[in-house]
């Protein structure tokens, strides 16, 4: 009978245990889980994976994906916070019993029995730690998490959400903020401080409570020595390391381009750009230094790219990313501005391609009018006949407008379009003024256009995002024309203290001194610099050669110690003097030259055509301007005076009525007028 009672009691115990277990399982299974996904800030990385810029999450907290974390830190974390983390099911009963016993004895919580999983549960619910109701809720959620997630996944949540003071959450944000480094490699002192901070993140903030932070760090080091994680010597050495005294700023390079990346793909957390972080930092420093001494509202923009691949290596949108007088928040690499004279090399290359001119062709730099448009040189002077090469080097306006008139402005717009530019005209019609900057372009587009010159006339789209395959080139100029322009531009005198023939470059200044430009390239890279006011108002005295060119050369010097050599001339390139050119290329005449008046031909300036005189005049005074003496004077087809070497004479013996007076110079050129003697 007694045996039956024991059997019954045992059976009842098993039933109750089984029922309790099933009830516990149902209780855990019914646990409402908070959102499992943790939002993290977007990151913008350079071509080598180095951080350019980091963004906070929606509530303003710095929270990032942990990435690769030093194994020594995770070992130290588990040893200090939860020694049996890898073996328990979310709750460490031994630690919990110890904490409960201490609480009963003291009448309050003395030590925590929380596991890392329970801490993750608290972080996910943003709950309290000290109340029994909170503990019970964390226990339930911890048990549920252990059934849904792996140990690695739970630990990753901790490494993403653990608080490290202020608005810093997660191990990676903490290492960047407190140590200025990634969490992949940490010293024992750094790891110990990061283990201690989440327990009391505000009371132990190193920037506000340095002594408390050091004491908490040293306690972790002592515990690691007791548990055999660190040797006594390593712990003692770690205690000598200083505690950080201030938060470090998060990386904020290429802010304009980073903002564009976020705006283009707001749901993407990682943006890999073609930018080189080291070069970007140097050029941002260069831009900030370049505006010192300039009026307060003047800004600067720089774009530098590898024209072989099309990768933009640096893009500086302003002298400083702020909302001050310089309006640094405006990305001037994307703003439409007048390019001044920087389109001239492309116009000359188009003329070479069309057989209109050669670098040694003579072209006239003298007053000219095209309807209502009368271009002037920047200095108001005229040089007469010059070679095309000299006209480009001196950036003369009249010769390039003559060529533009022959080529047609619409063809220049087409070349710019095929080069991938989004050029904007002030009106619907492209006029001759486009040759001197009468079109809106961006700095990035101009760098893209210039990249075609060292590439032998092949234009490729510049890119700032990684991936997408190799860009497809578009032919916009012949290889020989592109080389000839580069050869001319490489002969320009460089800025003071800059090496000669290091770059092929061109400067430009827009109307009213609103924009100062410099664009140039060597055998591997191309760059552009713009200086001006973002609001488009003039900058008196600003010239591209004075302001922008030195920055261009310095940008290349920051990139590499020596420039890459420019390409060799293509085999078909004609390299001869003016006298050796074919007759049609020796002097640019234009398609209407046959109808144009020779400006050096003789011109009768007295008597005026249609004049009437009294027949009693003993002799008719005549006067010629221009031409080549000696002159021959004729009346009604009959020579009256020959071999005259002075520009004036008297004609005798004219009869009453109408007469035609003619003069012929030594080259056979003539002029005539009709008069009447009463």
Rosetta blueprint (number, residue, H / E / L):
1 X L
2 X H
3 X H
4 X H
5 X H
6 X H
7 X H
8 X H
9 X H
10 X H
11 X H
12 X H
13 X H
14 X H
15 X H
16 X H
17 X H
18 X H
19 X H
20 X H
21 X H
22 X H
23 X H
24 X H
25 X H
26 X H
27 X H
28 X H
29 X H
30 X L
31 X L
32 X L
33 X L
34 X L
35 X L
36 X L
37 X L
38 X L
39 X L
40 X L
41 X L
42 X L
43 X E
44 X E
45 X E
46 X L
47 X L
48 X L
49 X L
50 X L
51 X E
52 X E
53 X E
54 X E
55 X L
56 X L
57 X L
58 X L
59 X L
60 X L
61 X L
62 X E
63 X E
64 X L
65 X L
66 X L
67 X L
68 X L
69 X L
70 X L
71 X H
72 X H
73 X H
74 X H
75 X H
76 X H
77 X H
78 X H
79 X H
80 X H
81 X H
82 X L
83 X L
84 X L
85 X L
86 X L
87 X L
88 X L
89 X L
90 X L
91 X L
92 X L
93 X H
94 X H
95 X H
96 X H
97 X H
98 X H
99 X H
100 X H
101 X H
102 X H
103 X H
104 X H
105 X H
106 X H
107 X L
108 X L
109 X L
110 X L
111 X L
112 X L
113 X L
114 X L
115 X L
116 X H
117 X H
118 X H
119 X H
120 X H
121 X H
122 X H
123 X H
124 X H
125 X H
126 X L
127 X L
128 X L
129 X L
130 X L
131 X L
132 X H
133 X H
134 X H
135 X H
136 X H
137 X H
138 X H
139 X H
140 X H
141 X H
142 X H
143 X H
144 X H
145 X H
146 X H
147 X H
148 X H
149 X L
150 X L
151 X H
152 X H
153 X H
154 X H
155 X H
156 X H
157 X H
158 X H
159 X H
160 X H
161 X H
162 X L
163 X E
164 X L
165 X L
166 X L
167 X L
168 X E
169 X E
170 X L
171 X H
172 X H
173 X H
174 X H
175 X H
176 X H
177 X H
178 X H
179 X H
180 X L
181 X L
182 X L
183 X L
184 X L
185 X L
186 X L
187 X L
188 X H
189 X H
190 X H
191 X H
192 X H
193 X H
194 X H
195 X H
196 X H
197 X H
198 X H
199 X H
200 X H
201 X L
202 X L
203 X L
204 X L
205 X L
206 X L
207 X L
208 X L
209 X L
210 X H
211 X H
212 X H
213 X H
214 X H
215 X H
216 X H
217 X H
218 X H
219 X H
220 X H
221 X H
222 X H
223 X H
224 X H
225 X H
226 X H
227 X L
228 X L
229 X L
230 X L
231 X L
232 X H
233 X H
234 X H
235 X H
236 X H
237 X H
238 X H
239 X H
240 X L
241 X L
242 X L
243 X L
244 X L
245 X L
246 X L
247 X L
248 X L
249 X L
250 X L
251 X L
252 X E
253 X L
254 X L
255 X H
256 X H
257 X H
258 X H
259 X H
260 X H
261 X H
262 X H
263 X H
264 X H
265 X L
266 X L
267 X L
268 X L
269 X L
270 X E
271 X E
272 X E
273 X E
274 X L
275 X L
276 X L
277 X H
278 X H
279 X H
280 X H
281 X H
282 X H
283 X H
284 X H
285 X H
286 X H
287 X H
288 X H
289 X H
290 X H
291 X L
292 X L
293 X L
294 X L
295 X L
296 X L
297 X L
298 X E
299 X E
300 X E
301 X E
302 X E
303 X E
304 X E
305 X E
306 X E
307 X L
308 X L
309 X L
310 X L
311 X E
312 X E
313 X E
314 X E
315 X E
316 X E
317 X L
318 X L
319 X L
320 X L
321 X L
322 X L
323 X L
324 X L
325 X L
326 X L
327 X L
328 X L
329 X L
330 X L
331 X L
332 X L
333 X L
334 X L
335 X L
336 X L
337 X E
338 X E
339 X L
340 X H
341 X H
342 X H
343 X H
344 X H
345 X H
346 X H
347 X H
348 X H
349 X H
350 X H
351 X H
352 X H
353 X H
354 X L
355 X L
356 X L
357 X L
358 X L
359 X L
360 X L
361 X L
362 X E
363 X E
364 X E
365 X E
366 X L
367 X L
368 X L
369 X L
370 X E
371 X L
372 X L
373 X E
374 X L
375 X L
376 X L
377 X L
378 X L
379 X L
380 X L
381 X L
382 X L
383 X L
384 X E
385 X E
386 X E
387 X E
388 X H
389 X H
390 X H
391 X H
392 X H
393 X H
394 X L
395 X L
396 X L
397 X H
398 X H
399 X H
400 X H
401 X H
402 X H
403 X H
404 X H
405 X H
406 X H
407 X H
408 X L
409 X H
410 X H
411 X H
412 X H
413 X H
414 X H
415 X H
416 X H
417 X H
418 X H
419 X L
420 X L
421 X L
422 X L
423 X L
424 X E
425 X L
426 X L
427 X L
428 X L
429 X L
430 X L
431 X L
432 X H
433 X H
434 X H
435 X H
436 X H
437 X L
438 X L
439 X L
440 X E
441 X E
442 X L
443 X H
444 X H
445 X H
446 X H
447 X H
448 X H
449 X H
450 X H
451 X H
452 X H
453 X H
454 X H
455 X L
456 X L
457 X L
458 X E
459 X E
460 X L
461 X L
462 X L
463 X E
464 X L
465 X E
466 X L
467 X L
468 X L
469 X L
470 X L
471 X L
472 X L
473 X L
474 X E
475 X E
476 X L
477 X L
478 X L
479 X H
480 X H
481 X H
482 X H
483 X H
484 X H
485 X H
486 X H
487 X H
488 X H
489 X H
490 X H
491 X L
492 X L
493 X L
494 X L
495 X L
496 X L
497 X L
498 X L
499 X L
500 X L
501 X L
502 X L
503 X L
504 X E
505 X E
506 X E
507 X E
508 X E
509 X E
510 X L
511 X H
512 X H
513 X H
514 X L
515 X E
516 X E
517 X E
518 X E
519 X E
520 X E
521 X E
522 X L
523 X L
524 X L
525 X E
526 X E
527 X E
528 X E
529 X E
530 X E
531 X E
532 X E
533 X E
534 X L
535 X L
536 X L
537 X L
538 X L
539 X L
540 X L
541 X L
542 X L
543 X L
544 X H
545 X H
546 X H
547 X H
548 X H
549 X H
550 X H
551 X H
552 X H
553 X H
554 X H
555 X H
556 X H
557 X H
558 X H
559 X H
560 X L
561 X L
562 X L
563 X L
564 X L
565 X L
566 X L
567 X L
568 X L
569 X L
570 X L
571 X L
572 X L
573 X L
574 X L
575 X L
576 X L
577 X L
578 X L
579 X L
580 X L
581 X L
582 X L
583 X H
584 X H
585 X H
586 X H
587 X E
588 X L
589 X L
590 X L
591 X L
592 X L
593 X H
594 X H
595 X H
596 X L
597 X L
598 X L
599 X L
600 X L
601 X L
602 X L
603 X E
604 X E
605 X E
606 X E
607 X L
608 X L
609 X L
610 X L
611 X L
612 X E
613 X E
614 X L
615 X L
616 X L
617 X L
618 X L
619 X L
620 X E
621 X E
622 X E
623 X E
624 X E
625 X E
626 X L
627 X L
628 X L
629 X L
630 X L
631 X E
632 X E
633 X E
634 X E
635 X E
636 X L
637 X L
638 X E
639 X E
640 X E
641 X E
642 X E
643 X E
644 X E
645 X L
646 X L
647 X L
648 X E
649 X E
650 X E
651 X E
652 X L
653 X L
654 X L
655 X L
656 X L
657 X E
658 X E
659 X E
660 X E
661 X E
662 X E
663 X E
664 X E
665 X L
666 X L
667 X L
668 X L
669 X L
670 X E
671 X E
672 X E
673 X E
674 X E
675 X E
676 X E
677 X E
678 X L
